[in-house]
Amino acid sequence: MNILNVTSIVEWRGGDAQMYTIYNLLKKYGELDQYILCPENAVLYKKALNDKAQVIAYTKKNKVFSLIKPIINCVKKFNIDVLHIHDSSALSAAIIAKALLKKDVKLIYSRKRNNIIKNSFLKKLKYDNKYIFKIVSVSKAVEKIFVNINISKEKLLTIYDAINVSEFKDKSKTGLIHKELNFSKELKIIGNISSLAKQKDLVTFINTAEKVIKKKSNVRFVILGTGSEETILKELVQTKKLESIVCFLGFKTNVADYLKEFDILLMTSITEGLPLTIYEAFASKIPIVSTKAGGIPEVIKDGTNGYLTDIGDADLLAEKCVSLLEQPDIANQFKERSFDIVLSQFDLKNLEENYYNFYTNL
């Protein structure tokens, strides 16, 4: 079986990262011959070239039309059986390419986010057409957005993402954040790792920090990541005079080292598929306080292995953070239960088995 993974994304995002993880997990299976098609200026292309992966580049001149011909050419050249699409723009191009191809190719679309799809004629035409064989979601919350626009349930499948648990569980605290920010050792760290985008609602993260610090003066908040909202968020911190309380650390490649320094992972998102950061915190034994965004409640049960609140509820988020800091026994229970979950259900061995079975049963 020959598989072509297609993405039109230039930046290094969760979708491409997970696709490339699956690509590497399945390389050892001789019956699966995999290829990657991506923009020539994509971070993924440079990484795949360096790893000597089977990657093909195209020149991205626009979101959709510049990708149609490269897809057709790859399908013909490599005798592709499965077109696996990893973003919305690439899906539009793949549908047109498949309509022009005479070859019988199974078109698969993977979706990570649960942002609402309008139940309009054009959206229905895009996501519910004869050319798409399966839509693979990373959580039931993502799958539900397609149910809501009446996509046939036979087309829908959920395959949860996974992480390399050992990469996180073996890390030790080194005081990395305290050293970088010149914090005293007694300060507790509450952090978030994400793109600085509207859907992450880091305004609520900052509002929560403002409320926590009134009750617990020995706490500092850190945000790892970059994005379109960075300037707005930094201005908000200045307006609230929280510059010494909320710190922006930018993009980091060694996420596991920074995550291990957190006393709490605070997630304030509005929409989510099911972010890998949740699994990474589980593996790092970091307790979580989060909103009920997207698929997060599928792996965190409120009061059992973490705390959940309604979206935007800074008061309750702050209350739960303070509660965890003051009750280390509860925090330790959350850590152990979450670690057991990620080790048994969301390690790479699970991802490998699930995708191998998915492809070979097509």
N, C-alpha and C positions, 0 to 999 in steps of 0.2 A: 504494500500500500504506500503510495506516494502522497505526502501531505505538504501543502504550501500554507505557511502562516503569513498573514498579510496585516501590516499596520501602516497607517499614514502619519503616526505620531513622531515628532522630532525629539521632544524632550524625553527624559528617562522617567517614566511613570509606572505606577503599580501594575497596569495591564501588561505592558511590555516586559517588565521584570518577571512577572509570573509566567508569561508565555515562554520566555527564554529559560526559565527554570524547568518547565515541562519539557522543552526541547532537549535540554541536557539530560534530564532523567530518562528519557526514552531513546537516547542515542544507541544504547547497548542492544536494542531489539532489532535484529536484522530484517525482520518483516516490515518495519516502519522506516521509510526513507523520508526524512524531513528537510524542508527548505524554508527560508525566511525571505520575504520581500518587504523592504522598508525604504524610506527616503535616504538619499546618499549623505545627507547632513544630519542624520539621526544619531543619537548617542548609541542606540542599539547597533547600528551598522558598524561603528568603530569597535565596539565591544565584540561583536560577532566575528569581525575580520581578525581581530587580535587572537581570538580563540580558534581560528580556522574552521568556523562553522560554515555550513552551506547557506550563504547569504547572498542575496541579489539586491542591488540598489537601483532606485529610479530617481529621476529628477522631479521633485515636487514643485509644480508651478501653480497649482490650485488644490483645493481640498479633495475634489473628486475626479475630474476628467483626465488629469495627467496620470492617474493610476490604472485606468481601464486597459490600455494597450499593454503595459507591463504584466498585468495579471494574465491576459490572453496569451502573451508570449511565453510566460513561465509554464502555464498549463500545457501548452503544446510541446515545449522543449523538454520538460521533465515528466511528461505523461502523468499529470497530477490527477489523483482520485478524489482528494478531499481538499477543499478550499476552507481554511479556518481563519475567520476574520476577527480582528481584535479591537476595532473601534468603529464608530458610527459612520464616519466619512468613507472609510475603506469598505464598509458594507454597501453603501450606495454604488461605489465603483464596481464591486464584485457582482452585484445584481445585474448591472448593465453588461458586464463582461460575460456572465453566464448566459444571458439572453442571446448574446452574439456567438457563443461557442456551440458547436455541434456535439462536443464530447459530453458524456454523462458524468458530471462532477457533483459531488455532494457538498453543499454550501453550509458551513457551520458558523454561527455568530456567537461570540462570547461577550457577556455583559457584566460589568463590575459595579456600576452605580445604580441606585434606585430612584434617580430623579424621574419625575412623572413624564410620561409620554402622552401627548395630547391625543384624544380619541377622534382624530380627524381623518378625512379621506386619504390625504397624502401619507400620513403616518401609518395608517392601516395598509396602504399600498406597499409601503417600504418594509414593514415588519411581518406582514401576513400575506406572503405571496408564494407561489408554487416553487420558486427557486430556492427558498431557505428550507433546509432539511431539519435542522435542529437549532434551538437557541439555548445556549448553556449559560446559566446564571451562577454567581458565587454565593448566593444565599436565597432563601425562600422569599425574603423581602424584595429582592431584585426580580425573581420569577413572577411575583405578584403584579408587577407593573404591566406585564404582558397579558396576564389573566384579565386585568382590568380593562384592556382594550380588545378583549375577546379573541386573543390568539388561541388556537387549538392547543389544549393541554398535551396532546400527543407530540407536539413540537418542542415542548419545554422540558428542560432537565436542569437540576441543580447539582453542581460539583463544587464542593467547598475548596477554597484555596488552602495552602499549607505552608509551613516554614521548616527550616532545618533546626529542629529543637536544640540539638547539641551545640549549635553555634551560639546560643543564648544562655543555656543552662550552666555552662562551664565558666561563665564570666564572673569575675570578682569585682567588688567595689574598689576603686582606686582613688577616689576623691577628685576625679577628673573635672567635674563641673565646679566644685569648690575652688580648685586651683585656678581654673581658667577665669573665674569671676571674682577671685580673691574673697570668697565667702569664709566665714568662721566655721569650724567643724560642727558646731551644734545646730546650725541651720538645716531645716528640713527642705527637701526639694519636691515640688509638685510640677510635673511637666506635661508637655504635649508635643507630639511629633507628627507633622502633617504639612501639606501645602498650605500656604497662607491665602486661602480662597474663601469666598462667601459661604459655601456649603459647610465649611468647618466651623463657622460661627465663633471665631476667636474673640469677638466682642464679648460674648458671654463668658469666655475663659477669663478675660481681663476683669469683667464685672465680678466674677466669682472670686478672683484674687483680691479685689478690693474689699470684699465682705469677709474673707477668711482672715486677712491681716488684722482686722479689727478685733478678732478673737484670739488669734495666735500670732504673736509678733515674731516668732522664730521660724517663719516659713518664707521661702522665696519661690518664684514661679519662672519657669524657663520654657521657651518655645523654639523648637528645632524645625527649620524649613524656610522656604522662600515662596514668594507668589505675588499675585496682583494686588492683594490687600495689605501688603507690608507697610507702605507709607501711611495708610489710614490707621492701621493698628498702632504704629509707633506714635502717631499724633495723639491717639486716644490715651495711650499710656502717659504721655507728657501732660495732657489736659487734666488727667486725674492725679498727676503728681506721683506716679507709681514707678518712676524710672529706676529706683533702687530695689523695687519689689518684683517687677516683671522684666525679664531679660530675653532678648532675641539672640539666638546663637547661630542663625543661618543654616545653610545646608551642610549636613555632615555625612560622610561616607561610612564612618564607623558607628552606626546607630546602636549596635549592641552594647558598646562601651558606655555611651551616654545614657541609654535606657536603664542600665543597671544602677545608675546613680540616683534614679528617682525613688522617692518614698511613696508617691502616688502618681499614676497616669490619669490625667484628667482629660476626658474627651467631651467636647461640647457641640458636636456636629448636628446639622439639621438633616442632611441626607447622607447615607452611606450604603455601600453594598455590604461589605463586612471587611473592615480594614485589617491589613496584616499586622498593624501595630498592636491590635488586640491580642493576637496569637503570640507576638513577640514579648509582650508584657507577661502573658501567661507563662511562657518559657523562662523568662527572667525572674519570675516570682515577684512581680510588682503588682500590688493591689490596684484595682481600677474603680474610678467613679466616672460614670458616663451618662449621656442622654440616651434615650431609647431610639436612636436613629437607625433606620434601615434594619440590617440583619444583626445588629449588636445583641438584641435580646435573645437571639437564637443560641448564643454561647455564654451570655452572662445572665444568670438568674438573680434578680434583686434580693439581696440579703443572704444569698447562698455562696456565691463566688465573686461578688462585687456589688456595687450599688448603682442603681439606675434611677434617672429622674426624667420628667417630661422635658421636651426640647425648650431651651431658653430659660429654664428655671434656675437662675443664678443663686437664689436664696437656698434652695434645697441642695444644689451642688455644693455650695459652701458648707452647709450643715453636715453633709455626708463626708466631706474631706476632713473637717474638724473631728468628726466622730472616729474616723479611721486613725487619725494621728493620736487620739487620746485612748484608743482601745487596740493596742498592738496584738492582743490575742485574737480579736476578730480579723484584723489584717492578715495575720498568719494563717488563719483558717481559709480565707479567700485565696491566698497564695497557693496553698497546697492543693486545694480543690481545682483551681484553674490549671495548675501544672499537670495534674492527672488527666484533665480533659485534653489539653493540647498534645500531650505525649501519646495518648491512645487514639485520638481522632484527627489531629491536624498536623502530623509530622509528614515529612516528604514521602515516606513510604506509602502513606495513604493516598497522596496525590498521584504518585507513580502508578499505583494499582488501579485507581479510578480512571485515569486517562488511558492507560493501556487497554483496559476493558472496554472503555468507550469507543476508542478507535477500532479495535479489532472486532467489535460487534456491529459496526456500521454496515 
